[in-house]
Amino acid sequence: MTGASNRDEREAIKSGMSAKEIWPDEPTKAAQKDIDAHWTLKIGGKVRYRADGTPLPAIALPVFGYKSHISIDRRLGFIREMAVTSASAADGRLLQQVVSTQNTGSEV
């Protein structure tokens, strides 16, 4: 895909091509590209208010990379389960994978 536009590169990544397949003539670029990480917006945080009591707009923080999902044994302090996803993955989708009935605590 030498000379491909950013749009073509994004489409190739979405189709599942590897970095070596997308940039075969640019091995250093292919080695530096992380095609598994994704952008997402982290919205929220503490709600802040103006002097008149109306809420200020929520801040949207762009985030790129990965997210770790872990389950820790409350009594022993060991990591019981873990999963790593792109930053854009929804937390709730991995809940069944990381939460276990074998854990000594029953709270999530």
Backbone torsions as a table, in degrees:
resi	resn	phi	psi	omega
1	MET	NA	36.3	-178.6
2	THR	-60.3	134.7	178.9
3	GLY	76.8	13.6	-178.5
4	ALA	-73.5	151.3	177.9
5	SER	-79.0	167.4	177.6
6	ASN	-59.5	-37.6	179.3
7	ARG	-62.9	-43.9	178.0
8	ASP	-62.8	-39.8	178.7
9	GLU	-64.4	-43.7	178.4
10	ARG	-62.0	-41.7	178.4
11	GLU	-64.4	-39.5	178.8
12	ALA	-64.6	-40.1	178.0
13	ILE	-64.6	-44.8	179.7
14	LYS	-63.3	-30.8	-179.1
15	SER	-78.0	-8.2	176.2
16	GLY	99.9	8.8	178.3
17	MET	-69.5	150.0	177.6
18	SER	-82.7	165.2	179.7
19	ALA	-62.5	-36.0	179.0
20	LYS	-66.5	-32.9	178.2
21	GLU	-75.0	-34.4	-178.1
22	ILE	-74.9	-39.9	-178.6
23	TRP	-123.0	66.3	-175.7
24	PRO	-66.8	-29.1	-178.7
25	ASP	-92.7	1.0	-178.9
26	GLU	-130.0	74.1	-175.4
27	PRO	-61.9	-32.9	179.7
28	THR	-70.0	-37.6	177.3
29	LYS	-67.0	-42.3	179.8
30	ALA	-63.2	-36.0	-180.0
31	ALA	-69.2	-27.7	-177.0
32	GLN	-91.6	-16.6	-177.0
33	LYS	-82.2	129.1	176.7
34	ASP	-103.8	100.1	-174.7
35	ILE	-86.1	-4.3	179.0
36	ASP	-92.9	-23.0	179.8
37	ALA	-80.5	149.8	-178.3
38	HIS	-135.6	160.6	175.3
39	TRP	-87.4	147.6	172.4
40	THR	-151.8	168.5	175.7
41	LEU	-109.5	125.4	175.2
42	LYS	-95.0	111.3	-175.1
43	ILE	-112.7	135.4	174.1
44	GLY	131.2	-140.9	-172.8
45	GLY	98.7	-166.1	-179.0
46	LYS	-69.8	133.0	178.5
47	VAL	-73.9	126.6	178.3
48	ARG	-107.7	151.3	-175.2
49	TYR	-123.6	149.2	173.3
50	ARG	-74.8	171.3	179.4
51	ALA	-60.9	-29.4	-179.2
52	ASP	-85.3	1.6	176.4
53	GLY	95.1	-6.7	178.1
54	THR	-80.4	143.2	-177.6
55	PRO	-72.6	144.3	174.1
56	LEU	-77.4	155.8	178.0
57	PRO	-61.0	146.9	177.6
58	ALA	-68.1	145.1	-179.9
59	ILE	-87.5	133.2	177.1
60	ALA	-108.1	118.9	-177.5
61	LEU	-109.0	116.7	177.6
62	PRO	-69.0	134.7	-178.1
63	VAL	-130.5	135.5	177.4
64	PHE	-126.4	136.3	174.7
65	GLY	134.2	-134.7	-173.0
66	TYR	-125.6	165.4	178.0
67	LYS	-134.7	135.0	176.8
68	SER	-98.9	134.2	176.0
69	HIS	-116.0	120.1	-177.0
70	ILE	-132.8	154.7	174.0
71	SER	-123.8	124.2	-176.5
72	ILE	-112.1	135.8	174.9
73	ASP	-68.4	122.9	-174.7
74	ARG	-68.3	-36.5	-176.5
75	ARG	-79.2	-45.0	-174.1
76	LEU	-93.5	-21.9	179.3
77	GLY	80.1	10.4	179.2
78	PHE	-87.7	150.7	172.8
79	ILE	-76.4	121.9	-178.9
80	ARG	-88.8	-47.6	-178.0
81	GLU	-137.6	154.4	175.4
82	MET	-155.7	155.6	175.2
83	ALA	-149.9	147.7	177.1
84	VAL	-120.8	129.9	179.7
85	THR	-131.7	174.1	173.0
86	SER	-68.8	160.5	-177.0
87	ALA	-61.8	-23.1	-176.0
88	SER	-85.4	-4.4	-178.3
89	ALA	-70.2	143.7	178.6
90	ALA	-77.2	135.7	-178.1
91	ASP	-62.7	-40.2	-175.9
92	GLY	-63.4	-24.9	-178.5
93	ARG	-67.8	-24.5	-178.0
94	LEU	-101.9	4.6	-176.9
95	LEU	-57.7	-46.2	-179.9
96	GLN	-65.6	-29.4	-178.7
97	GLN	-75.2	-36.1	-174.9
98	VAL	-99.9	-19.4	179.3
99	VAL	-95.2	129.3	-175.9
100	SER	-124.7	146.3	175.9
101	THR	-75.3	-10.9	178.3
102	GLN	-78.6	-11.1	-178.8
103	ASN	-69.1	148.6	-177.4
104	THR	-76.3	-14.2	176.9
105	GLY	-106.8	149.1	-178.3
106	SER	-104.8	-4.0	-178.1
107	GLU	-87.0	149.4	176.3
108	VAL	-103.1	NA	NA
